[in-house]
Amino acid sequence: MSLADNPVMPLTQAARRALQSLNDDGAVDDLRFLENWQAAPSLGAMLRAGQIRRANPKLAAEIEAEVNRRS
């Protein structure tokens, strides 16, 4: 699903900034997954989140910091 098909905006500014440069549906899905996982992690999603975090360490750190500030 592309960003245009899903009007739900990301929770964090870091994710919003990253989405502006993405035009790949898979990358958009990964970004949204990472943000949602960071806000409410589950054991079943830890492996996927780890893979996405390793591929995007700076973005993952920015999302984590922003989510933690909201808590």
N, CA, C and O atoms as a Maestro MAE file, in Angstrom:
{
 s_m_m2io_version
 :::
 2.0.0
}

f_m_ct {
 s_m_title
 :::
 protein
 m_atom[284] {
  # First column is atom index #
  i_m_mmod_type
  r_m_x_coord
  r_m_y_coord
  r_m_z_coord
  i_m_residue_number
  s_m_chain_name
  s_m_pdb_residue_name
  s_m_pdb_atom_name
  i_m_atomic_number
  :::
  1 25 0.851 -1.176 0.000 1 A "MET " " N  " 7
  2 3 0.000 0.000 0.000 1 A "MET " " CA " 6
  3 2 0.891 1.231 0.000 1 A "MET " " C  " 6
  4 15 1.836 1.318 0.784 1 A "MET " " O  " 8
  5 25 0.603 2.156 -0.851 2 A "SER " " N  " 7
  6 3 1.424 3.355 -0.932 2 A "SER " " CA " 6
  7 2 0.952 4.384 0.088 2 A "SER " " C  " 6
  8 15 -0.153 4.295 0.624 2 A "SER " " O  " 8
  9 25 1.806 5.351 0.339 3 A "LEU " " N  " 7
  10 3 1.473 6.421 1.266 3 A "LEU " " CA " 6
  11 2 0.205 7.140 0.829 3 A "LEU " " C  " 6
  12 15 -0.608 7.531 1.666 3 A "LEU " " O  " 8
  13 25 0.035 7.313 -0.457 4 A "ALA " " N  " 7
  14 3 -1.160 7.995 -0.974 4 A "ALA " " CA " 6
  15 2 -2.430 7.184 -0.699 4 A "ALA " " C  " 6
  16 15 -3.511 7.755 -0.553 4 A "ALA " " O  " 8
  17 25 -2.302 5.861 -0.630 5 A "ASP " " N  " 7
  18 3 -3.456 5.000 -0.383 5 A "ASP " " CA " 6
  19 2 -3.823 4.919 1.087 5 A "ASP " " C  " 6
  20 15 -4.921 4.478 1.424 5 A "ASP " " O  " 8
  21 25 -2.924 5.335 1.967 6 A "ASN " " N  " 7
  22 3 -3.148 5.223 3.397 6 A "ASN " " CA " 6
  23 2 -3.016 6.600 4.030 6 A "ASN " " C  " 6
  24 15 -1.898 7.081 4.221 6 A "ASN " " O  " 8
  25 25 -4.128 7.245 4.358 7 A "PRO " " N  " 7
  26 3 -4.074 8.609 4.857 7 A "PRO " " CA " 6
  27 2 -3.603 8.736 6.307 7 A "PRO " " C  " 6
  28 15 -3.428 9.857 6.785 7 A "PRO " " O  " 8
  29 25 -3.392 7.631 7.020 8 A "VAL " " N  " 7
  30 3 -2.956 7.702 8.405 8 A "VAL " " CA " 6
  31 2 -1.522 8.216 8.438 8 A "VAL " " C  " 6
  32 15 -0.617 7.598 7.877 8 A "VAL " " O  " 8
  33 25 -1.327 9.338 9.091 9 A "MET " " N  " 7
  34 3 0.000 9.948 9.152 9 A "MET " " CA " 6
  35 2 0.835 9.287 10.238 9 A "MET " " C  " 6
  36 15 0.297 8.817 11.241 9 A "MET " " O  " 8
  37 25 2.130 9.253 10.042 10 A "PRO " " N  " 7
  38 3 3.016 8.713 11.073 10 A "PRO " " CA " 6
  39 2 2.937 9.541 12.352 10 A "PRO " " C  " 6
  40 15 2.547 10.708 12.324 10 A "PRO " " O  " 8
  41 25 3.304 8.936 13.449 11 A "LEU " " N  " 7
  42 3 3.260 9.609 14.741 11 A "LEU " " CA " 6
  43 2 4.430 10.542 14.965 11 A "LEU " " C  " 6
  44 15 4.295 11.561 15.643 11 A "LEU " " O  " 8
  45 25 5.578 10.205 14.400 12 A "THR " " N  " 7
  46 3 6.792 10.962 14.710 12 A "THR " " CA " 6
  47 2 7.231 11.847 13.545 12 A "THR " " C  " 6
  48 15 6.960 11.550 12.381 12 A "THR " " O  " 8
  49 25 7.908 12.928 13.882 13 A "GLN " " N  " 7
  50 3 8.467 13.816 12.864 13 A "GLN " " CA " 6
  51 2 9.542 13.086 12.066 13 A "GLN " " C  " 6
  52 15 9.662 13.287 10.858 13 A "GLN " " O  " 8
  53 25 10.326 12.239 12.736 14 A "ALA " " N  " 7
  54 3 11.386 11.492 12.049 14 A "ALA " " CA " 6
  55 2 10.796 10.635 10.932 14 A "ALA " " C  " 6
  56 15 11.343 10.589 9.829 14 A "ALA " " O  " 8
  57 25 9.695 9.964 11.209 15 A "ALA " " N  " 7
  58 3 9.055 9.130 10.187 15 A "ALA " " CA " 6
  59 2 8.471 9.998 9.077 15 A "ALA " " C  " 6
  60 15 8.556 9.635 7.903 15 A "ALA " " O  " 8
  61 25 7.887 11.121 9.424 16 A "ARG " " N  " 7
  62 3 7.328 12.017 8.400 16 A "ARG " " CA " 6
  63 2 8.419 12.504 7.450 16 A "ARG " " C  " 6
  64 15 8.231 12.534 6.234 16 A "ARG " " O  " 8
  65 25 9.573 12.889 8.027 17 A "ARG " " N  " 7
  66 3 10.685 13.341 7.183 17 A "ARG " " CA " 6
  67 2 11.156 12.220 6.260 17 A "ARG " " C  " 6
  68 15 11.387 12.448 5.073 17 A "ARG " " O  " 8
  69 25 11.296 11.030 6.792 18 A "ALA " " N  " 7
  70 3 11.777 9.900 5.991 18 A "ALA " " CA " 6
  71 2 10.784 9.542 4.882 18 A "ALA " " C  " 6
  72 15 11.195 9.198 3.774 18 A "ALA " " O  " 8
  73 25 9.498 9.618 5.168 19 A "LEU " " N  " 7
  74 3 8.483 9.277 4.173 19 A "LEU " " CA " 6
  75 2 8.521 10.210 2.970 19 A "LEU " " C  " 6
  76 15 8.138 9.813 1.869 19 A "LEU " " O  " 8
  77 25 8.974 11.434 3.164 20 A "GLN " " N  " 7
  78 3 9.020 12.384 2.055 20 A "GLN " " CA " 6
  79 2 9.964 11.936 0.948 20 A "GLN " " C  " 6
  80 15 9.780 12.301 -0.214 20 A "GLN " " O  " 8
  81 25 10.972 11.150 1.302 21 A "SER " " N  " 7
  82 3 11.943 10.723 0.292 21 A "SER " " CA " 6
  83 2 11.701 9.300 -0.203 21 A "SER " " C  " 6
  84 15 12.472 8.801 -1.024 21 A "SER " " O  " 8
  85 25 10.663 8.643 0.270 22 A "LEU " " N  " 7
  86 3 10.399 7.260 -0.130 22 A "LEU " " CA " 6
  87 2 9.360 7.196 -1.236 22 A "LEU " " C  " 6
  88 15 8.351 7.900 -1.194 22 A "LEU " " O  " 8
  89 25 9.612 6.351 -2.225 23 A "ASN " " N  " 7
  90 3 8.611 6.105 -3.255 23 A "ASN " " CA " 6
  91 2 8.446 4.610 -3.484 23 A "ASN " " C  " 6
  92 15 7.871 4.188 -4.487 23 A "ASN " " O  " 8
  93 25 8.949 3.817 -2.555 24 A "ASP " " N  " 7
  94 3 8.860 2.359 -2.617 24 A "ASP " " CA " 6
  95 2 7.877 1.894 -1.554 24 A "ASP " " C  " 6
  96 15 8.075 2.149 -0.366 24 A "ASP " " O  " 8
  97 25 6.817 1.210 -1.980 25 A "ASP " " N  " 7
  98 3 5.784 0.782 -1.037 25 A "ASP " " CA " 6
  99 2 6.335 -0.097 0.077 25 A "ASP " " C  " 6
  100 15 5.888 -0.003 1.220 25 A "ASP " " O  " 8
  101 25 7.300 -0.947 -0.246 26 A "GLY " " N  " 7
  102 3 7.892 -1.815 0.772 26 A "GLY " " CA " 6
  103 2 8.622 -1.009 1.828 26 A "GLY " " C  " 6
  104 15 8.532 -1.315 3.017 26 A "GLY " " O  " 8
  105 25 9.339 0.011 1.407 27 A "ALA " " N  " 7
  106 3 10.059 0.863 2.355 27 A "ALA " " CA " 6
  107 2 9.083 1.651 3.221 27 A "ALA " " C  " 6
  108 15 9.314 1.835 4.416 27 A "ALA " " O  " 8
  109 25 8.002 2.111 2.622 28 A "VAL " " N  " 7
  110 3 6.976 2.825 3.386 28 A "VAL " " CA " 6
  111 2 6.374 1.886 4.431 28 A "VAL " " C  " 6
  112 15 6.206 2.268 5.589 28 A "VAL " " O  " 8
  113 25 6.054 0.677 4.027 29 A "ASP " " N  " 7
  114 3 5.507 -0.308 4.966 29 A "ASP " " CA " 6
  115 2 6.481 -0.585 6.101 29 A "ASP " " C  " 6
  116 15 6.076 -0.669 7.261 29 A "ASP " " O  " 8
  117 25 7.766 -0.729 5.775 30 A "ASP " " N  " 7
  118 3 8.783 -0.979 6.801 30 A "ASP " " CA " 6
  119 2 8.864 0.184 7.779 30 A "ASP " " C  " 6
  120 15 8.958 -0.023 8.989 30 A "ASP " " O  " 8
  121 25 8.829 1.393 7.265 31 A "LEU " " N  " 7
  122 3 8.910 2.567 8.116 31 A "LEU " " CA " 6
  123 2 7.718 2.634 9.065 31 A "LEU " " C  " 6
  124 15 7.886 2.868 10.262 31 A "LEU " " O  " 8
  125 25 6.546 2.433 8.546 32 A "ARG " " N  " 7
  126 3 5.342 2.461 9.395 32 A "ARG " " CA " 6
  127 2 5.384 1.334 10.430 32 A "ARG " " C  " 6
  128 15 5.003 1.527 11.585 32 A "ARG " " O  " 8
  129 25 5.851 0.157 10.004 33 A "PHE " " N  " 7
  130 3 5.970 -0.963 10.932 33 A "PHE " " CA " 6
  131 2 6.943 -0.601 12.060 33 A "PHE " " C  " 6
  132 15 6.646 -0.813 13.236 33 A "PHE " " O  " 8
  133 25 8.113 -0.052 11.689 34 A "LEU " " N  " 7
  134 3 9.120 0.291 12.688 34 A "LEU " " CA " 6
  135 2 8.571 1.294 13.701 34 A "LEU " " C  " 6
  136 15 8.779 1.143 14.905 34 A "LEU " " O  " 8
  137 25 7.886 2.291 13.224 35 A "GLU " " N  " 7
  138 3 7.335 3.294 14.124 35 A "GLU " " CA " 6
  139 2 6.293 2.676 15.058 35 A "GLU " " C  " 6
  140 15 6.301 2.947 16.259 35 A "GLU " " O  " 8
  141 25 5.409 1.858 14.523 36 A "ASN " " N  " 7
  142 3 4.390 1.216 15.355 36 A "ASN " " CA " 6
  143 2 5.011 0.253 16.352 36 A "ASN " " C  " 6
  144 15 4.580 0.179 17.503 36 A "ASN " " O  " 8
  145 25 6.036 -0.493 15.908 37 A "TRP " " N  " 7
  146 3 6.696 -1.429 16.807 37 A "TRP " " CA " 6
  147 2 7.387 -0.675 17.937 37 A "TRP " " C  " 6
  148 15 7.332 -1.107 19.089 37 A "TRP " " O  " 8
  149 25 8.031 0.437 17.629 38 A "GLN " " N  " 7
  150 3 8.734 1.209 18.648 38 A "GLN " " CA " 6
  151 2 7.757 1.711 19.705 38 A "GLN " " C  " 6
  152 15 8.095 1.774 20.887 38 A "GLN " " O  " 8
  153 25 6.558 2.064 19.285 39 A "ALA " " N  " 7
  154 3 5.554 2.579 20.211 39 A "ALA " " CA " 6
  155 2 4.964 1.461 21.073 39 A "ALA " " C  " 6
  156 15 4.581 1.712 22.216 39 A "ALA " " O  " 8
  157 25 4.883 0.245 20.558 40 A "ALA " " N  " 7
  158 3 4.286 -0.875 21.290 40 A "ALA " " CA " 6
  159 2 4.908 -2.187 20.815 40 A "ALA " " C  " 6
  160 15 4.286 -2.914 20.039 40 A "ALA " " O  " 8
  161 25 6.136 -2.507 21.271 41 A "PRO " " N  " 7
  162 3 6.830 -3.703 20.779 41 A "PRO " " CA " 6
  163 2 6.139 -4.995 21.199 41 A "PRO " " C  " 6
  164 15 5.521 -5.069 22.261 41 A "PRO " " O  " 8
  165 25 6.254 -6.012 20.346 42 A "SER " " N  " 7
  166 3 5.746 -7.340 20.665 42 A "SER " " CA " 6
  167 2 6.820 -8.360 20.305 42 A "SER " " C  " 6
  168 15 7.651 -8.110 19.431 42 A "SER " " O  " 8
  169 25 6.804 -9.478 20.958 43 A "LEU " " N  " 7
  170 3 7.825 -10.495 20.713 43 A "LEU " " CA " 6
  171 2 7.795 -11.004 19.281 43 A "LEU " " C  " 6
  172 15 8.845 -11.259 18.691 43 A "LEU " " O  " 8
  173 25 6.619 -11.153 18.724 44 A "GLY " " N  " 7
  174 3 6.492 -11.673 17.365 44 A "GLY " " CA " 6
  175 2 7.080 -10.762 16.306 44 A "GLY " " C  " 6
  176 15 7.422 -11.222 15.217 44 A "GLY " " O  " 8
  177 25 7.203 -9.480 16.607 45 A "ALA " " N  " 7
  178 3 7.693 -8.516 15.628 45 A "ALA " " CA " 6
  179 2 9.156 -8.135 15.845 45 A "ALA " " C  " 6
  180 15 9.709 -7.367 15.057 45 A "ALA " " O  " 8
  181 25 9.783 -8.644 16.876 46 A "MET " " N  " 7
  182 3 11.142 -8.214 17.210 46 A "MET " " CA " 6
  183 2 12.154 -8.511 16.102 46 A "MET " " C  " 6
  184 15 13.029 -7.684 15.846 46 A "MET " " O  " 8
  185 25 12.062 -9.642 15.452 47 A "LEU " " N  " 7
  186 3 13.020 -9.973 14.401 47 A "LEU " " CA " 6
  187 2 12.916 -8.994 13.236 47 A "LEU " " C  " 6
  188 15 13.926 -8.458 12.779 47 A "LEU " " O  " 8
  189 25 11.705 -8.762 12.761 48 A "ARG " " N  " 7
  190 3 11.535 -7.822 11.649 48 A "ARG " " CA " 6
  191 2 11.996 -6.421 12.042 48 A "ARG " " C  " 6
  192 15 12.681 -5.750 11.270 48 A "ARG " " O  " 8
  193 25 11.628 -5.991 13.218 49 A "ALA " " N  " 7
  194 3 12.042 -4.662 13.668 49 A "ALA " " CA " 6
  195 2 13.562 -4.568 13.739 49 A "ALA " " C  " 6
  196 15 14.137 -3.544 13.368 49 A "ALA " " O  " 8
  197 25 14.209 -5.615 14.207 50 A "GLY " " N  " 7
  198 3 15.663 -5.620 14.270 50 A "GLY " " CA " 6
  199 2 16.296 -5.476 12.900 50 A "GLY " " C  " 6
  200 15 17.286 -4.762 12.739 50 A "GLY " " O  " 8
  201 25 15.732 -6.147 11.919 51 A "GLN " " N  " 7
  202 3 16.251 -6.040 10.553 51 A "GLN " " CA " 6
  203 2 16.083 -4.623 10.010 51 A "GLN " " C  " 6
  204 15 17.000 -4.077 9.396 51 A "GLN " " O  " 8
  205 25 14.933 -4.040 10.232 52 A "ILE " " N  " 7
  206 3 14.676 -2.686 9.752 52 A "ILE " " CA " 6
  207 2 15.579 -1.698 10.486 52 A "ILE " " C  " 6
  208 15 16.124 -0.781 9.872 52 A "ILE " " O  " 8
  209 25 15.741 -1.881 11.797 53 A "ARG " " N  " 7
  210 3 16.593 -0.978 12.580 53 A "ARG " " CA " 6
  211 2 18.042 -1.047 12.112 53 A "ARG " " C  " 6
  212 15 18.714 -0.018 12.041 53 A "ARG " " O  " 8
  213 25 18.537 -2.249 11.791 54 A "ARG " " N  " 7
  214 3 19.919 -2.382 11.305 54 A "ARG " " CA " 6
  215 2 20.093 -1.701 9.956 54 A "ARG " " C  " 6
  216 15 21.153 -1.142 9.673 54 A "ARG " " O  " 8
  217 25 19.071 -1.745 9.132 55 A "ALA " " N  " 7
  218 3 19.144 -1.114 7.811 55 A "ALA " " CA " 6
  219 2 19.006 0.405 7.890 55 A "ALA " " C  " 6
  220 15 19.457 1.115 6.991 55 A "ALA " " O  " 8
  221 25 18.388 0.904 8.958 56 A "ASN " " N  " 7
  222 3 18.112 2.345 9.110 56 A "ASN " " CA " 6
  223 2 18.427 2.798 10.535 56 A "ASN " " C  " 6
  224 15 17.524 3.268 11.227 56 A "ASN " " O  " 8
  225 25 19.669 2.676 10.998 57 A "PRO " " N  " 7
  226 3 19.956 2.951 12.415 57 A "PRO " " CA " 6
  227 2 19.680 4.389 12.853 57 A "PRO " " C  " 6
  228 15 19.185 4.610 13.958 57 A "PRO " " O  " 8
  229 25 19.988 5.355 12.015 58 A "LYS " " N  " 7
  230 3 19.762 6.758 12.399 58 A "LYS " " CA " 6
  231 2 18.271 7.042 12.535 58 A "LYS " " C  " 6
  232 15 17.835 7.651 13.512 58 A "LYS " " O  " 8
  233 25 17.495 6.603 11.556 59 A "LEU " " N  " 7
  234 3 16.053 6.806 11.611 59 A "LEU " " CA " 6
  235 2 15.452 6.085 12.812 59 A "LEU " " C  " 6
  236 15 14.597 6.639 13.503 59 A "LEU " " O  " 8
  237 25 15.890 4.861 13.062 60 A "ALA " " N  " 7
  238 3 15.375 4.103 14.205 60 A "ALA " " CA " 6
  239 2 15.647 4.837 15.510 60 A "ALA " " C  " 6
  240 15 14.779 4.893 16.382 60 A "ALA " " O  " 8
  241 25 16.838 5.397 15.652 61 A "ALA " " N  " 7
  242 3 17.182 6.135 16.867 61 A "ALA " " CA " 6
  243 2 16.326 7.388 17.010 61 A "ALA " " C  " 6
  244 15 15.901 7.723 18.116 61 A "ALA " " O  " 8
  245 25 16.070 8.084 15.902 62 A "GLU " " N  " 7
  246 3 15.234 9.292 15.955 62 A "GLU " " CA " 6
  247 2 13.807 8.954 16.353 62 A "GLU " " C  " 6
  248 15 13.211 9.653 17.172 62 A "GLU " " O  " 8
  249 25 13.250 7.887 15.783 63 A "ILE " " N  " 7
  250 3 11.886 7.474 16.129 63 A "ILE " " CA " 6
  251 2 11.826 7.059 17.589 63 A "ILE " " C  " 6
  252 15 10.904 7.444 18.307 63 A "ILE " " O  " 8
  253 25 12.802 6.276 18.032 64 A "GLU " " N  " 7
  254 3 12.827 5.825 19.428 64 A "GLU " " CA " 6
  255 2 12.870 7.017 20.388 64 A "GLU " " C  " 6
  256 15 12.128 7.056 21.370 64 A "GLU " " O  " 8
  257 25 13.735 7.979 20.103 65 A "ALA " " N  " 7
  258 3 13.851 9.153 20.978 65 A "ALA " " CA " 6
  259 2 12.542 9.936 21.029 65 A "ALA " " C  " 6
  260 15 12.120 10.388 22.093 65 A "ALA " " O  " 8
  261 25 11.905 10.094 19.867 66 A "GLU " " N  " 7
  262 3 10.659 10.863 19.836 66 A "GLU " " CA " 6
  263 2 9.537 10.132 20.548 66 A "GLU " " C  " 6
  264 15 8.759 10.756 21.269 66 A "GLU " " O  " 8
  265 25 9.435 8.834 20.365 67 A "VAL " " N  " 7
  266 3 8.399 8.054 21.066 67 A "VAL " " CA " 6
  267 2 8.631 8.102 22.566 67 A "VAL " " C  " 6
  268 15 7.682 8.242 23.337 67 A "VAL " " O  " 8
  269 25 9.889 7.987 22.989 68 A "ASN " " N  " 7
  270 3 10.191 8.031 24.423 68 A "ASN " " CA " 6
  271 2 9.875 9.389 25.029 68 A "ASN " " C  " 6
  272 15 9.466 9.461 26.188 68 A "ASN " " O  " 8
  273 25 10.055 10.466 24.272 69 A "ARG " " N  " 7
  274 3 9.703 11.799 24.785 69 A "ARG " " CA " 6
  275 2 8.202 11.918 25.004 69 A "ARG " " C  " 6
  276 15 7.764 12.646 25.894 69 A "ARG " " O  " 8
  277 25 7.417 11.219 24.210 70 A "ARG " " N  " 7
  278 3 5.951 11.288 24.340 70 A "ARG " " CA " 6
  279 2 5.435 10.461 25.497 70 A "ARG " " C  " 6
  280 15 4.317 10.675 25.966 70 A "ARG " " O  " 8
  281 25 6.229 9.530 25.957 71 A "SER " " N  " 7
  282 3 5.784 8.617 27.040 71 A "SER " " CA " 6
  283 2 5.793 9.299 28.386 71 A "SER " " C  " 6
  284 15 5.451 8.681 29.394 71 A "SER " " O  " 8
  :::
 }
 m_bond[283] {
  # First column is bond index #
  i_m_from
  i_m_to
  i_m_order
  :::
  1 1 2 1
  2 2 3 1
  3 3 4 2
  4 3 5 1
  5 5 6 1
  6 6 7 1
  7 7 8 2
  8 7 9 1
  9 9 10 1
  10 10 11 1
  11 11 12 2
  12 11 13 1
  13 13 14 1
  14 14 15 1
  15 15 16 2
  16 15 17 1
  17 17 18 1
  18 18 19 1
  19 19 20 2
  20 19 21 1
  21 21 22 1
  22 22 23 1
  23 23 24 2
  24 23 25 1
  25 25 26 1
  26 26 27 1
  27 27 28 2
  28 27 29 1
  29 29 30 1
  30 30 31 1
  31 31 32 2
  32 31 33 1
  33 33 34 1
  34 34 35 1
  35 35 36 2
  36 35 37 1
  37 37 38 1
  38 38 39 1
  39 39 40 2
  40 39 41 1
  41 41 42 1
  42 42 43 1
  43 43 44 2
  44 43 45 1
  45 45 46 1
  46 46 47 1
  47 47 48 2
  48 47 49 1
  49 49 50 1
  50 50 51 1
  51 51 52 2
  52 51 53 1
  53 53 54 1
  54 54 55 1
  55 55 56 2
  56 55 57 1
  57 57 58 1
  58 58 59 1
  59 59 60 2
  60 59 61 1
  61 61 62 1
  62 62 63 1
  63 63 64 2
  64 63 65 1
  65 65 66 1
  66 66 67 1
  67 67 68 2
  68 67 69 1
  69 69 70 1
  70 70 71 1
  71 71 72 2
  72 71 73 1
  73 73 74 1
  74 74 75 1
  75 75 76 2
  76 75 77 1
  77 77 78 1
  78 78 79 1
  79 79 80 2
  80 79 81 1
  81 81 82 1
  82 82 83 1
  83 83 84 2
  84 83 85 1
  85 85 86 1
  86 86 87 1
  87 87 88 2
  88 87 89 1
  89 89 90 1
  90 90 91 1
  91 91 92 2
  92 91 93 1
  93 93 94 1
  94 94 95 1
  95 95 96 2
  96 95 97 1
  97 97 98 1
  98 98 99 1
  99 99 100 2
  100 99 101 1
  101 101 102 1
  102 102 103 1
  103 103 104 2
  104 103 105 1
  105 105 106 1
  106 106 107 1
  107 107 108 2
  108 107 109 1
  109 109 110 1
  110 110 111 1
  111 111 112 2
  112 111 113 1
  113 113 114 1
  114 114 115 1
  115 115 116 2
  116 115 117 1
  117 117 118 1
  118 118 119 1
  119 119 120 2
  120 119 121 1
  121 121 122 1
  122 122 123 1
  123 123 124 2
  124 123 125 1
  125 125 126 1
  126 126 127 1
  127 127 128 2
  128 127 129 1
  129 129 130 1
  130 130 131 1
  131 131 132 2
  132 131 133 1
  133 133 134 1
  134 134 135 1
  135 135 136 2
  136 135 137 1
  137 137 138 1
  138 138 139 1
  139 139 140 2
  140 139 141 1
  141 141 142 1
  142 142 143 1
  143 143 144 2
  144 143 145 1
  145 145 146 1
  146 146 147 1
  147 147 148 2
  148 147 149 1
  149 149 150 1
  150 150 151 1
  151 151 152 2
  152 151 153 1
  153 153 154 1
  154 154 155 1
  155 155 156 2
  156 155 157 1
  157 157 158 1
  158 158 159 1
  159 159 160 2
  160 159 161 1
  161 161 162 1
  162 162 163 1
  163 163 164 2
  164 163 165 1
  165 165 166 1
  166 166 167 1
  167 167 168 2
  168 167 169 1
  169 169 170 1
  170 170 171 1
  171 171 172 2
  172 171 173 1
  173 173 174 1
  174 174 175 1
  175 175 176 2
  176 175 177 1
  177 177 178 1
  178 178 179 1
  179 179 180 2
  180 179 181 1
  181 181 182 1
  182 182 183 1
  183 183 184 2
  184 183 185 1
  185 185 186 1
  186 186 187 1
  187 187 188 2
  188 187 189 1
  189 189 190 1
  190 190 191 1
  191 191 192 2
  192 191 193 1
  193 193 194 1
  194 194 195 1
  195 195 196 2
  196 195 197 1
  197 197 198 1
  198 198 199 1
  199 199 200 2
  200 199 201 1
  201 201 202 1
  202 202 203 1
  203 203 204 2
  204 203 205 1
  205 205 206 1
  206 206 207 1
  207 207 208 2
  208 207 209 1
  209 209 210 1
  210 210 211 1
  211 211 212 2
  212 211 213 1
  213 213 214 1
  214 214 215 1
  215 215 216 2
  216 215 217 1
  217 217 218 1
  218 218 219 1
  219 219 220 2
  220 219 221 1
  221 221 222 1
  222 222 223 1
  223 223 224 2
  224 223 225 1
  225 225 226 1
  226 226 227 1
  227 227 228 2
  228 227 229 1
  229 229 230 1
  230 230 231 1
  231 231 232 2
  232 231 233 1
  233 233 234 1
  234 234 235 1
  235 235 236 2
  236 235 237 1
  237 237 238 1
  238 238 239 1
  239 239 240 2
  240 239 241 1
  241 241 242 1
  242 242 243 1
  243 243 244 2
  244 243 245 1
  245 245 246 1
  246 246 247 1
  247 247 248 2
  248 247 249 1
  249 249 250 1
  250 250 251 1
  251 251 252 2
  252 251 253 1
  253 253 254 1
  254 254 255 1
  255 255 256 2
  256 255 257 1
  257 257 258 1
  258 258 259 1
  259 259 260 2
  260 259 261 1
  261 261 262 1
  262 262 263 1
  263 263 264 2
  264 263 265 1
  265 265 266 1
  266 266 267 1
  267 267 268 2
  268 267 269 1
  269 269 270 1
  270 270 271 1
  271 271 272 2
  272 271 273 1
  273 273 274 1
  274 274 275 1
  275 275 276 2
  276 275 277 1
  277 277 278 1
  278 278 279 1
  279 279 280 2
  280 279 281 1
  281 281 282 1
  282 282 283 1
  283 283 284 2
  :::
 }
}
